[in-house]
Amino acid sequence: MSRPNIILVCADEMRADAMGVAGNEHIDTPNLDDLARGGYRFTRAYTATPTCVPARVALFTGMSQERHGRYGYREGISFPDAYPVTLQSTLGAAGYQTYGVGKMHVFPDRARCGFDEVLLHDGFLHTSRRLSRGPSAAIDDYVEFLRRETGDPRADYQETGIGCNAMTARPWEREERLHPTRWVADESFRFLERRDPSRPFFLYMSFHRPHAPFDPPAWLWEKHRGREIPPRPLGDWVSRFDEHRRDYASEAEFGAQKESTHQQVRAGYYGSIEFIDLQLNRLRETLSDHDLTQDTVVVFVSDHGDMMGDHDMYRKSVGYEGSARIPLVLHVPLRLREGWGAPGEVEAITELRDVMPTLLDLAGVEVPDGVDGQSLRPTTAGAAGREHLHGEHLIGSLGRHSMQWIRSRRYKYLWFSGDGHEQLFDLEDDPQELHDLAGSAEHADELARHRALLVDALRDREEGFVDGEELVAGRPLVSEAAWVREHAML
């Protein structure tokens, strides 16, 4: 049997619950819903390190943060030096033509990391813009396209002024065909027309949206701006973050926004996702046009979510569900389903590191040494999968804290490294994390069990988070392992 083609679609900062098939009645994603209903939707999929840089390291390498060594957001570390073996390089060595379009978020920007070719649009990266003195074709192929199509040599995707991390929104001001979401789709379809027909292909379609700026086409903006939205969940523990709140600050991670601001941001966010959903229909039609439907695996995933006002939090990096839980949908053509279960929802705990071994499994390619992700094939046929997942991230807005967490099959435990504060949530009874059970005598055993799991996960870390069988608060923090820091280029 010939090897399948593989398309990996990645949306930046998309929550797991931001699609109709997940029960969300306030957003319309019919094409993603169809993909999920005809494939496998992993309802407990997470990113263990919920910001762009470390999450994409896990996606490309199939490694946990314990292996890839990235615990927070830091640019300027040479990706090809630190991670010479990737999903795309492994497929390339096995004979695949590999092509990437859109957001890579690696350094240097033009590093291909195993792709034969990359057309790049990472969005607003402060480090890269400083090095190139603003947006340029040196770091962004979309900028070159935008300037050519508009005839404006200074055109910039950021010139609307609404901010790359800000809680501000407005509709896209140019023609719809010039939107970066359309550009990623158009260039991806152009590759499908020009690919080498004698080889299987791996296509990475990486959309920068729904990450800010929240600027969907005007008709989608208007559609959602007038819609009622449900009340935001506010946990009984929100006061825990009072000292870190910056209410109404445009880029605040912790703090309230005016309700009008929240409504506009939600309109921009949901509109951006619906625009991506339309590109999925275009993808389906393009695959049909080229008679590739029955030979192509399609995966849809996000690198992390966005709190979108839950518990008076915005953006990402925290271990709560809005930030850490992600959509993961896998569509496998019928001819490739030997050993796979019937399509449907899969409840096993999964993580971004599992994408690489799963796709290599489908391609019949040996998984490289060092990969500790797991193929998801057994879980679709009823295997339980992992018992728990360890996640973490440095929280810059909290100063001295690394937020560490354990997601077990029923509970989530969180530990703040700065002062040792603990939280425990019963995600079966309380999926919105409204009620902190850490102080409940009834749940003392579960609290201790999860604390012990975290002790095991952190036992050998250089920060000194563990002494014997106890967690140690207040330790100095690092955003990456010592061996990774050796590859820093800035």
C-alpha positions, 0 to 999 in steps of 0.5 A: 500500500502506498504511503499517505499524503499528510496535511497538518493544519495548525491554528494559533491560539484556538481553544478546544471549545471554540467549535460547534462539534464541541457543543459551542452554540455561539460559533459556526464551524461546519467544515471543522465539525464535518472533519471531526465527525468523520474522523477522531476528535480527541476531547482531552488534548492538551499542550503541556507548555501553552505558548507558541515557542515551546508548544511548536517545539513539542509539535515538531519534535514529538518530545515532552518538555522534559526532553526538549527542555523548553519551559517558557517563552523565549525567542533567539534560540537556534532551533536547528542546532537544538533540534536537528530531528523533526517530524518534517525532516524524518518524513523527508528522509523517508521520501516525502516532499515537505512544505510549510506555509505560514507560522513557524515561530522558530529562530532563525526565522528562515530556518527550514527545520526539515522542510524542503521549502517554507513560505513564512508568515509568523505575525508580529515577532518583536525579536525578528522585527528589531533585527530586520528594522521592521517587517520585511521580506527577509523574515516574512513572505506575506509582507512581500505579497501584501506590498506587491498586491497593494502597490504600497512599498511600506504596507504592514500587516500591523498597520491597523494599530490594534496590537499583536497581543492586545485586547482590541479588535476591528474588522479587516480593512483590505480586500478579503483575498489579502488577509493572511488567513487567505494567503496561507490557504492560497499558497497551500493550494498552490503547492498542491497544484505544483507538488511532485506527483511521484512522491507523497507529500507533507504539507504544514498549513499554519494559520497565525489567526485566531491569535491577535490581532483580532481582525476578521473580514468585516462580514464576520466581525459584524455577524459576531459583534451583534451576537449575545455571548454567554457569561464568562466563568469566574471561579471562587478562587479568582481573588488569588490573583488580585495582586497581579491584576491590571484591570483594563490594560490592553495587554494584561493577562490578569484583570478585567476588561470592559464588557464592550471590549470583551464583546468586540474581542470575542467577535474578532476571535470567533470571526477569525476562527470561522474564516479559517473554517471556510478555508477547510472547505476550500481544502476539501474541494481542492483535495477532491479536484486533485483526486487526493481525498482517499490518499490524504490524512488531515490533522487539525490542531492548535498550539494553545488556547486563549483564556478569553476572559475566563476567570478574568484572564486573557491570552495564554501560558496558564494551565487552566482549560481555556489556555492549555486544552486544544482542539485535536482532530484526525481524519484518516481515509478508510483505506488506512484505518486498519488497526484503528477504531471507529471514528468518533470522540476519543477521551484519552489524555493526549498532547502535542508531542503525540502528533509526530509519532501518530503521523509517522505511524500512519506513514509507516516510518520509524519513530526516531530515538528521543521521541517520547510522544505516543501514537494515538492509534491504540486509543482510537481502538479503546486503549486507555492511554496515559494516566496523567500529563505534566504541564508547566509554564513560566508566568511572566506576569506573576514574576517569580512563579512557574505554574506546574500542573498535573492533568489526571483522568478526572482531576487537575492539580496546579502548583505555583512555584513562587509560594507553593500555592496549590489548587485542585479541580474535579474536571468531571463535575466542574469542567469550567474550574469554578471550585478549588478543592485544595482546601477540602478535607474530602479531597485531601487524598487526591491532593496528596496523590497529585502532589506526589505525581508532580514531585516525580515529574520535577525530581531531577530539575536543575531549579531544585523544585524537589527535596526528598519527597517535598516540593520546594517553593521559591526556587530561581526559575529558568525558561529552558534547560541548561543544554538548550541555553547553549544554543542561544544565538542572541 
